[in-house]
């Protein structure tokens, strides 16, 4: 299954719809086999916001058996960025520093206000110089038009780190632009999520992982072998088309049916076993690994990147004396918000009392409602299997009543 050529299969079958139908039937066959062996419920966790988008947008949860739960993990870097750094960026913007951010960071709310300002959007409305960009190159082009001190908020996972590293190594970063490196590493978060899922044996266990495709183009599939080896569960590096995700689910169930626990690549058209060695070398040259802070979770060992002392002239931490957040400030969710549980696969967005009530995409409160990769934002926009089931139950009860 890990070496399936989707293009070839689709050309034989005539359409991806035909292929999806066959895969779905096979998924149900494996599920019947597993239930005959005593499996009642289990979870498969995806670790990429784009995978969660595909699953929700295309209604893939409605195609798998009801007791096979597809849950999202910590696959949104904006969602796990501590409030502390939002506060730092707000403060800098109000003090005359030009702050460059991605669009989804613009509305990310802090839990502690800075001069009664809780987001960079609010800061801009009050005169703070906050500029939304799509990438660091856009920030570099803009910063050359002025001599103001500037900071680029380098939020992301391993996918963006090579770009930051190359800009520093090639000397293309203007002197008045500093990077606030907030890159997080996904494997440690995966280990933590799996550990948390096993704290309560009464909950359905996570028995398979859909590993992030974009991240794996850099790290290689080898980065996930400790998961399959130490937790004895299948891991499949998946592409992002609906059929990609269905094939990955099928491969996980196939392995479980055979008592296997391997790391395999479904996304062979983009991901190799060893990854991009040149990108890895650039990252290792510019950055060092640290124990990093994850919002709503705490510090995770060896889970973040910071610029090495050799390149500290490019580092906003050094330039502005920015400190890491105190451990006691990391459970920094708004009252009632269950985002910390959502990013760990312990709760669905619909189980949060704020979801689509006080917390909406237009007026986000929790971090999971801000980013396009946030699970709550995805569910709010495209719905969920749970919402459809609830609607169906309500309609059925009304029909019975009449």
C-alpha positions in Angstrom: 0.0 0.0 0.0 2.8 2.4 0.8 4.0 2.4 -2.8 0.6 2.8 -4.5 0.6 4.9 -7.7 -2.6 6.8 -7.4 -2.3 8.3 -10.9 -2.0 4.8 -12.5 -4.9 3.4 -10.5 -7.1 6.4 -11.4 -6.3 6.0 -15.1 -7.3 2.3 -14.9 -10.5 2.8 -12.9 -11.6 6.0 -14.7 -12.0 8.4 -11.8 -10.8 9.1 -8.3 -14.4 8.6 -7.2 -14.3 4.9 -8.3 -11.0 4.5 -6.5 -12.4 6.1 -3.3 -15.4 3.7 -3.4 -13.1 0.7 -3.6 -10.8 1.9 -0.9 -13.8 2.7 1.4 -15.2 -0.8 0.9 -11.8 -2.3 1.8 -11.6 -0.1 4.9 -15.0 -1.5 6.0 -13.7 -5.1 5.3 -10.7 -4.5 7.5 -12.9 -2.9 10.2 -15.2 -6.0 10.3 -12.1 -8.2 10.7 -10.7 -6.1 13.5 -14.1 -6.0 15.3 -14.3 -9.8 15.1 -10.9 -9.8 16.9 -12.3 -7.7 19.8 -11.6 -4.2 18.6 -14.5 -1.9 19.6 -13.3 1.6 19.0 -10.0 3.3 18.1 -8.6 6.6 17.0 -6.4 7.5 14.0 -4.8 10.9 14.5 -3.7 13.3 11.8 -0.8 15.7 12.5 -1.3 18.3 9.8 -3.9 21.0 9.5 -4.2 20.4 5.8 -5.0 16.7 6.4 -7.7 17.8 8.9 -9.0 20.2 6.2 -9.2 17.4 3.7 -10.9 15.0 6.1 -13.5 17.6 7.1 -14.0 19.4 3.8 -14.6 16.2 1.9 -16.6 14.5 4.6 -14.2 11.5 5.0 -15.5 10.9 8.5 -18.8 9.9 7.0 -17.1 7.2 4.8 -15.5 5.3 7.7 -17.2 3.2 10.3 -18.6 5.2 13.2 -16.4 3.6 15.9 -13.3 4.5 13.9 -12.6 8.0 15.0 -10.4 10.4 13.0 -9.0 13.0 15.3 -6.7 16.0 14.8 -3.4 16.4 16.6 -1.1 19.4 17.2 -0.8 20.1 13.5 -1.3 23.9 13.6 1.8 26.0 14.6 -0.2 29.1 15.2 -2.6 27.3 17.6 0.3 26.3 19.9 2.2 29.6 19.8 2.2 30.9 23.4 0.3 34.0 24.3 3.6 35.3 25.7 5.0 35.8 22.1 1.8 37.5 20.9 2.2 39.9 23.8 5.9 40.5 22.8 4.9 41.3 19.3 2.1 43.7 20.4 4.5 45.5 22.6 7.1 45.9 19.9 4.5 47.2 17.4 3.2 49.8 19.9 6.8 50.9 20.5 7.6 51.8 16.9 8.9 48.4 15.6 7.4 47.2 12.3 6.1 43.7 12.9 5.6 41.3 9.9 3.3 38.4 10.5 1.4 35.8 8.5 -2.3 36.4 8.1 -3.5 33.9 10.7 -1.2 35.3 13.3 -2.8 38.8 12.8 -6.0 37.8 14.8 -4.3 35.5 17.3 -5.4 36.7 20.8 -3.3 36.9 23.8 -4.7 36.0 27.3 -3.0 39.0 28.9 -3.4 42.4 27.4 -0.7 44.9 26.6 -2.0 48.3 27.3 -5.5 46.7 27.0 -4.5 45.4 23.5 -5.1 41.6 22.9 -4.1 41.0 19.3 -1.9 42.5 16.5 -5.1 43.4 14.7 -6.1 45.6 17.6 -2.6 47.0 17.8 -2.7 48.1 14.2 -6.1 49.8 14.7 -4.4 51.8 17.5 -1.5 52.9 15.3 0.9 49.9 15.7 2.8 49.2 12.6 1.7 45.6 11.8 2.1 44.3 8.3 0.6 41.0 7.0 2.9 39.1 4.6 2.7 35.7 2.9 6.3 34.8 3.4 9.6 36.2 4.7 10.7 37.3 1.2 7.7 39.7 1.1 8.9 41.1 4.4 12.4 41.6 3.0 11.1 43.4 -0.1 9.0 45.7 2.1 11.6 46.4 4.7 13.9 47.8 2.1 11.5 50.7 1.6 12.1 52.1 5.1 14.8 52.2 7.7 12.6 51.3 10.7 13.6 48.5 13.1 11.5 45.5 12.1 10.7 42.0 13.3 9.5 39.0 11.3 7.5 36.5 13.3 8.9 33.2 12.1 6.1 30.8 13.2 5.9 27.4 11.6 7.0 23.8 11.6 10.0 22.2 9.9 8.7 23.1 6.5 9.6 26.8 6.8 12.9 26.4 8.7 15.1 25.8 5.6 13.9 29.1 4.0 14.8 31.1 7.2 18.1 29.3 7.4 19.1 30.0 3.7 18.2 33.7 4.0 20.5 34.0 7.0 23.3 31.9 5.4 23.3 33.9 2.2 23.2 37.3 3.9 19.9 38.4 2.3 18.4 39.6 5.6 18.5 43.4 5.8 20.2 44.7 9.0 17.0 46.4 10.2 15.0 43.2 10.0 15.3 40.5 12.7 13.7 37.1 12.9 11.8 36.0 15.9 12.4 32.2 15.4 9.3 30.3 16.7 9.7 27.2 14.6 8.5 24.0 16.3 9.4 20.4 15.7 6.6 18.0 15.2 7.9 14.5 16.4 8.1 15.6 20.1 4.5 16.8 20.0 3.5 13.5 18.5 5.2 11.6 21.3 3.4 13.8 23.9 0.0 13.4 22.3 0.4 9.7 22.3 1.5 9.7 25.9 -1.5 11.8 26.9 -3.9 9.5 25.0 -2.7 6.5 27.1 -3.2 8.2 30.5 -6.9 7.2 30.6 -7.3 3.6 29.4 -11.1 4.1 29.2 -10.7 6.4 26.2 -10.4 4.9 22.7 -6.6 4.5 22.1 -4.8 6.2 19.2 -3.8 3.1 17.2 -2.5 4.8 14.0 -1.0 8.1 12.9 -1.3 10.0 9.6 2.0 11.8 9.5 2.4 15.3 7.9 3.4 15.3 4.2 4.8 18.8 4.0 7.0 18.4 7.1 8.2 15.0 5.9 9.5 16.4 2.6 12.2 18.0 4.9 12.6 15.5 7.7 12.0 12.3 5.7 9.8 9.5 6.8 12.6 8.2 9.0 11.6 10.9 11.6 8.5 8.9 12.5 10.1 5.5 13.0 10.4 6.1 16.8 6.7 6.4 16.9 6.0 3.1 15.3 8.8 1.4 17.2 8.1 2.8 20.6 4.3 2.9 20.6 3.8 -0.1 18.4 1.4 1.6 16.0 1.4 2.2 12.3 2.5 5.5 10.9 1.7 6.5 7.3 3.1 9.7 5.7 0.2 10.9 3.6 -0.5 13.2 0.7 -3.4 15.7 0.8 -6.0 14.5 -1.7 -9.0 12.7 -0.3 -7.8 9.5 -1.9 -4.4 9.9 -0.3 -6.0 10.1 3.1 -8.3 7.2 2.5 -5.3 5.1 1.3 -3.4 6.0 4.5 -6.4 5.0 6.7 -6.6 1.7 4.8 -2.9 1.1 5.2 -3.1 1.7 9.0 -6.0 -0.8 9.3 -4.2 -3.3 7.1 -1.2 -3.2 9.4 -3.4 -3.5 12.5 -5.1 -6.5 11.0 -1.7 -8.2 10.5 -0.3 -7.2 13.8 2.3 -4.9 12.2 3.5 -1.5 13.3 5.6 0.2 10.6 6.4 3.6 9.2 5.4 3.8 5.6 5.1 6.4 2.8 1.9 6.9 0.9 3.1 10.3 -0.4 5.9 8.8 -2.5 5.5 11.5 -5.1 7.0 14.0 -2.7 8.5 12.3 0.3 11.6 10.1 0.6 12.9 8.1 3.5 15.8 10.4 4.3 14.2 13.7 3.3 15.9 16.8 2.0 19.5 16.4 3.3 20.5 19.9 2.1 17.6 21.5 3.9 18.5 19.5 7.0 22.1 20.7 6.9 21.0 24.3 6.5 18.7 24.0 9.5 21.4 22.4 11.7 24.0 25.1 10.7 21.8 28.0 11.7 19.6 26.7 14.4 20.0 24.7 17.7 17.3 22.6 19.2 15.8 23.7 22.5 13.0 22.6 24.9 10.2 24.8 23.6 6.9 26.1 24.9 3.6 24.9 23.4 0.5 26.9 24.2 -1.9 24.9 26.4 0.6 22.1 26.8 3.8 23.3 28.3 7.5 22.8 27.5 8.3 19.8 25.4 11.8 18.4 25.2 13.8 19.2 22.0 10.8 20.6 20.3 11.8 24.0 19.0 14.5 25.9 17.1 16.5 29.0 18.1 19.2 30.8 16.2 22.7 29.9 17.1 25.0 32.5 18.8 27.1 32.7 15.6 24.1 34.3 13.8 22.7 36.3 16.7 22.8 39.6 14.9 19.7 38.3 13.0 17.9 37.2 16.1 15.1 39.3 17.6 15.5 37.4 20.9 19.0 38.9 21.2 18.2 42.3 19.7 15.2 43.1 22.0 16.1 41.0 25.0 13.1 38.7 24.6 12.8 36.0 27.2 11.2 32.5 26.9 7.8 32.3 28.6 7.7 31.2 32.3 6.3 27.6 32.6 3.4 28.9 34.7 2.0 31.0 31.9 1.6 28.2 29.3 -1.8 27.0 30.3 -2.9 30.2 28.6 -6.3 29.5 27.2 -9.3 31.8 27.6 -11.9 30.8 30.2 -14.0 27.9 28.9 -11.8 27.3 25.8 -10.9 23.6 25.2 -8.4 24.2 22.5 -5.6 22.5 24.4 -7.7 19.3 24.4 -8.6 19.7 20.8 -5.0 19.9 19.6 -4.3 16.7 21.6 -7.2 14.7 20.1 -8.9 14.6 23.5 -11.9 16.7 22.5 -13.8 17.7 19.4 -14.5 21.4 18.6 -18.2 20.7 19.1 -17.5 19.7 22.7 -16.2 23.2 23.5 -18.8 25.5 25.1 -17.5 28.5 23.1 -17.6 26.8 19.7 -19.7 28.8 17.2 -21.3 30.6 20.2 -18.9 33.3 21.5 -16.0 31.9 19.4 -16.4 32.2 15.7 -14.1 32.6 12.7 -15.2 36.3 12.5 -14.5 36.9 16.2 -12.1 34.1 17.3 -11.4 33.7 21.0 -9.4 30.4 21.2 -6.3 29.9 19.0 -7.8 26.9 17.2 -10.4 29.2 15.7 -7.8 31.7 14.2 -5.7 29.8 11.8 -6.8 28.2 8.5 -5.0 25.1 9.9 -6.9 25.3 13.2 -9.3 22.4 13.8 -12.0 24.7 15.2 -11.8 27.0 12.2 -12.0 24.1 9.8 -15.0 22.6 11.6 -16.7 25.9 11.8 -16.4 26.5 8.0 -17.0 23.0 6.7 -19.0 21.3 9.4 -18.4 17.9 10.9 -19.7 14.4 11.1 -21.0 15.1 14.6 -23.0 18.1 13.5 -24.5 16.1 10.6 -25.4 13.3 13.0 -27.0 15.7 15.5 -29.1 17.3 12.7 -30.2 13.9 11.5 -31.3 12.9 15.0 -33.2 16.2 15.4 -35.0 15.7 12.1 -35.8 12.1 12.9 -37.3 13.0 16.2 -39.4 15.7 14.6 -40.7 13.2 12.0 -41.6 10.7 14.7 -43.4 13.4 16.7 -45.6 14.2 13.7 
